[in-house]
């Protein structure tokens, strides 16, 4: 059996002091993207646990979709990632 070794660190420390590990990441086959899972993926990329390319490939995301998640999280926190709030937060 071949075990795929991911490139990059196994764990990183986030700005709030918590540790984010690869085992904290959502499953590769995730189809239901709740705000918490989106936030973890954004934090993983921003803290260099994953590269943007790895995250996009791993979760079948476009760079544009990831950028929308990143903008929503930085502008409005996790509430900005809620599907029910997208219209509210994206209005000018």
Protein Blocks (a to p, Z undefined) as FASTA:
>chain_A
ZZdddeddfbdcdfkopacdfklpccfklcbdcfklmmmmmmmmmnomacfklmmmmnop
afklmmmmmmmmmmnojmlmpmklmmmmmpZZ
